[in-house]
Amino acid sequence: MDNRRTTIVINKKFQYQYSLLIVALAVLLVNGFIIVRMLFPGDEPLDLSTTSAIALALFELVLIAAIWYGSLKASHRIAGPVFVFAREVARLGEGDLNAAIALREKDMFQPEAKMMNESFVALRTRIATIKHLSAQLQGALDANSDIGPLVAKLADELAHFSSDKK
């Protein structure tokens, strides 16, 4: 399975808000530095000719674009795993017990993915046990055997599941 995401923007709302916050902070810092240098020149005043002001503005635009792209890349390592979590949990909710979370090496939430995968395996194991007990019960019913012990085992296995909202 190829586990590479080719789209950098996965969760537009989250990623754009995150990126906008980072860019706004960068613009604020750069402009704050320029204003402080103009208001409090110290030994070397910041004299800006038209050419140097244009060059500074162009540099700031390039800096903003680079920060925007970098923050999108950083947020991608968060939004991507969240997307994978949602997709695999939805598969589980639809009854597909083969759901598994596979993240890229540099993605965030690696420990959480491992824990969720372990939970998926435990759920698969419990369901397999219940299916096996159900088949044994059906066989015992067909043979007119005593089903009491099998029903007790099934009830014990089902007791591991909680369906009551707290």
C-alpha positions as CSV (number, residue, x, y, z in Angstrom):
1,M,0.0,0.0,0.0
2,D,1.4,3.4,-1.0
3,N,1.0,5.6,2.0
4,R,2.0,8.9,0.5
5,R,-0.3,11.8,0.5
6,T,0.1,14.1,-2.6
7,T,-2.2,16.9,-1.5
8,I,-0.7,19.2,1.0
9,V,-4.0,20.8,2.1
10,I,-6.2,18.0,3.6
11,N,-8.3,19.9,6.2
12,K,-8.7,23.4,4.7
13,K,-10.3,25.1,7.7
14,F,-7.7,23.9,10.2
15,Q,-4.6,24.2,7.9
16,Y,-5.5,27.7,6.6
17,Q,-6.3,29.0,10.1
18,Y,-3.0,27.5,11.4
19,S,-1.0,29.0,8.5
20,L,-2.7,32.3,8.7
21,L,-1.8,32.6,12.4
22,I,1.8,31.8,11.7
23,V,2.1,34.2,8.8
24,A,0.4,37.0,10.8
25,L,2.8,36.4,13.6
26,A,5.8,36.6,11.2
27,V,4.5,39.8,9.6
28,L,3.9,41.3,13.0
29,L,7.5,40.5,14.1
30,V,9.2,41.7,10.9
31,N,7.2,44.9,10.8
32,G,7.6,45.4,14.5
33,F,11.4,45.1,14.0
34,I,11.3,47.7,11.2
35,I,9.2,50.1,13.1
36,V,11.3,49.9,16.3
37,R,14.5,50.5,14.2
38,M,12.9,53.6,12.6
39,L,11.5,55.0,15.9
40,F,14.7,54.2,18.0
41,P,17.5,54.4,15.5
42,G,20.4,54.0,18.0
43,D,23.9,54.4,16.5
44,E,22.8,53.3,13.0
45,P,19.5,54.8,11.9
46,L,17.4,52.7,9.4
47,D,17.3,55.0,6.4
48,L,15.1,53.5,3.7
49,S,15.3,54.9,0.2
50,T,12.6,54.0,-2.3
51,T,14.7,51.2,-3.8
52,S,15.6,49.7,-0.4
53,A,12.0,50.0,0.8
54,I,10.8,48.1,-2.4
55,A,13.6,45.5,-1.9
56,L,12.5,45.1,1.8
57,A,8.9,44.7,0.7
58,L,9.8,42.1,-1.8
59,F,11.9,40.3,0.7
60,E,9.0,40.4,3.2
61,L,6.6,39.0,0.5
62,V,9.0,36.1,-0.2
63,L,9.4,35.5,3.5
64,I,5.6,35.5,4.0
65,A,5.2,33.0,1.1
66,A,7.9,30.7,2.5
67,I,6.4,30.9,6.0
68,W,2.9,30.2,4.6
69,Y,4.2,27.1,2.7
70,G,6.2,25.9,5.7
71,S,3.2,26.2,8.0
72,L,1.0,24.3,5.5
73,K,3.7,21.5,5.4
74,A,3.8,21.5,9.2
75,S,0.0,21.4,9.6
76,H,-0.1,18.6,6.9
77,R,1.7,16.4,9.4
78,I,-1.2,16.9,11.8
79,A,-4.2,17.1,9.4
80,G,-3.1,14.0,7.5
81,P,-3.1,11.6,10.5
82,V,-6.5,13.1,11.7
83,F,-7.9,12.3,8.3
84,V,-6.5,8.7,8.4
85,F,-7.9,8.3,11.9
86,A,-11.4,9.4,10.8
87,R,-11.4,7.2,7.7
88,E,-10.3,4.1,9.6
89,V,-12.7,4.6,12.5
90,A,-15.5,5.1,9.9
91,R,-14.5,1.7,8.3
92,L,-14.7,0.2,11.7
93,G,-18.1,1.7,12.3
94,E,-19.3,0.2,9.0
95,G,-18.3,-3.3,10.3
96,D,-14.9,-3.6,8.5
97,L,-12.7,-5.0,11.2
98,N,-9.7,-4.9,9.0
99,A,-9.3,-1.2,9.7
100,A,-5.7,-0.2,10.5
101,I,-4.0,3.1,10.8
102,A,-0.8,3.5,8.7
103,L,0.9,6.8,9.0
104,R,4.0,8.2,7.3
105,E,7.2,8.2,9.3
106,K,7.3,11.9,10.0
107,D,3.6,12.3,10.7
108,M,2.4,13.3,14.2
109,F,0.4,11.1,16.5
110,Q,2.5,7.9,16.0
111,P,1.9,6.7,19.6
112,E,-1.8,7.3,19.2
113,A,-1.9,5.4,15.9
114,K,-0.1,2.4,17.5
115,M,-2.5,2.4,20.5
116,M,-5.5,2.6,18.1
117,N,-4.2,-0.3,16.0
118,E,-3.7,-2.4,19.1
119,S,-7.3,-1.6,20.1
120,F,-8.4,-2.7,16.6
121,V,-6.6,-6.0,17.0
122,A,-8.2,-6.5,20.4
123,L,-11.6,-5.8,18.9
124,R,-11.0,-8.2,16.0
125,T,-9.9,-10.9,18.5
126,R,-13.0,-10.5,20.7
127,I,-15.3,-10.5,17.6
128,A,-13.6,-13.7,16.3
129,T,-14.1,-15.3,19.7
130,I,-17.7,-14.4,19.7
131,K,-18.2,-15.7,16.2
132,H,-16.5,-19.0,17.2
133,L,-18.8,-19.3,20.3
134,S,-21.8,-18.5,18.1
135,A,-20.8,-21.3,15.7
136,Q,-20.4,-23.7,18.7
137,L,-23.8,-22.7,20.0
138,Q,-25.4,-23.4,16.6
139,G,-23.7,-26.8,16.5
140,A,-24.8,-27.6,20.0
141,L,-28.4,-26.6,19.2
142,D,-28.4,-28.7,16.1
143,A,-27.1,-31.7,18.1
144,N,-29.6,-31.0,20.9
145,S,-26.6,-30.7,23.3
146,D,-26.4,-28.7,26.6
147,I,-25.8,-25.1,25.6
148,G,-25.6,-23.7,29.1
149,P,-21.8,-23.6,29.3
150,L,-21.5,-22.0,25.8
151,V,-24.1,-19.4,26.6
152,A,-22.1,-18.6,29.8
153,K,-18.9,-18.2,27.8
154,L,-20.7,-16.0,25.2
155,A,-22.1,-13.8,28.0
156,D,-18.7,-13.5,29.5
157,E,-17.2,-12.4,26.2
158,L,-20.0,-10.0,25.6
159,A,-19.5,-8.5,29.1
160,H,-16.2,-7.0,27.8
161,F,-18.2,-4.6,25.6
162,S,-19.9,-1.5,27.1
163,S,-22.8,0.0,25.3
164,D,-24.2,2.2,28.1
165,K,-23.5,5.9,27.7
166,K,-22.0,7.5,30.7
